Amino acid sequence: MAHHTIVLLPGDGIGPEVTHAAQGVINAAVEHTGGSIKWIEVPAGATAVEQGHDNVLPAITTDAIARHKVALKGPVTTPIGKGFTSVNVQLRKKLNLYAAIRPVRNLPGVKTRFENVDLVIVRENTEGLYSGLELEVAPGVVTSMKVATLVACERIAKYAFEYCRQRGRKKVSVFHKANIMKLTDGLFINTARRIRDASYPEIEYEEIIIDAGCMKLVTDPTKFDVLLMENLYGDLISDLCAGLVGGLGVVPGSNIGTDVSVFEAVHGSAPDIAGKGIANPLACIMSGVMMLNHIGERPAAKVIRSAYDRVLSEGKTLTRDLGGTASTSDFAKAIIAAFGPAGV
Ligand code: NAD
């Protein structure tokens, strides 16, 4: 019987609603398949300050993740145009969570414009325009520095190609704007091409200027397999791709480092629906499935995945974003009720 310790960051807005719903589903599945999880709940975001911490990302939180290596995280609210550095940016830099992996696929019963979408976004998570290096050079003139380093470009490219090889994926498409940002995006694509040519010749490879890439994505996303890109592009393209398969309620993610991994949905804290009990917990539950596979709890991951496929296909218990009226907890309970035998 395997026992695991997982750090839980409920976060802000809908974060506590969706993470606690996911926690219930994960606990039920792990018990169902003969394991157990001990959770260590720690604060992040506005919630941390409300709880009396002097920082939105207290040391207690980063220490717990560094010690236990795996975390499930809810979204956090970040003030716009003022205030503290984003918790997410701080967390990814402090724990060196250099690769964001976001699988985007059609789900049974979720009708969208396209069928057979099955792509994975690999986003560099530590630099680019997220360096936070902004400067007022003169009154009315401000700059923001885009950073690209060879180390980070090599690390993320190797991750993307290795991911393809291990999972039988066939093609990497690099989105870039190296026609304009010749040094930074130039380093990104030149590094990706060099690594692919030297070590991964069996993987099909293409470079696409990002504006044309957006048009191609919304015209026919089935042409894409693995998308590799720098930080800001990965952020934008993730939400665009979520829109192709049913919205932010259905796209999970992980932030992977050399030593530590933090699993979280692509969506934010959704202040417009927070506290109403109507958020879709599926993206967080799916992130939990990625986490269970990561820690070797594959039977539990499979039980949850089959169960949510069944609930979505039946279409009786769906949250509002998917056209239903079910609450966050109704949907989570329906998934648990749909568990099949362990190992099926
Ligand atoms: P958002 O993703 O929170 O919401 C965008 C839209 O999608 C909203 O209409 C929202 O109601 C809907 N939505 C999102 N998740 C949903 C779910 N699970 N179920 C149903 N509907 C859902 O984006 P935003 O409004 O631009 O950002 C809100 C806050 O979240 C900001 O402070 C932003 O900085 C933060 N944010 C945090 C993260 C993170 O912590 N990982 C990611 C993105 C945004």
Residues whose N, C-alpha, C, O or C-beta is under 5 A from the ligand:
A	BS01	NAD	G74 P75 V76 T77 T78 N88 L248 G249 A265 V266 H267 G268 S269 A270 P271 D272 I273 A279 N280 D321
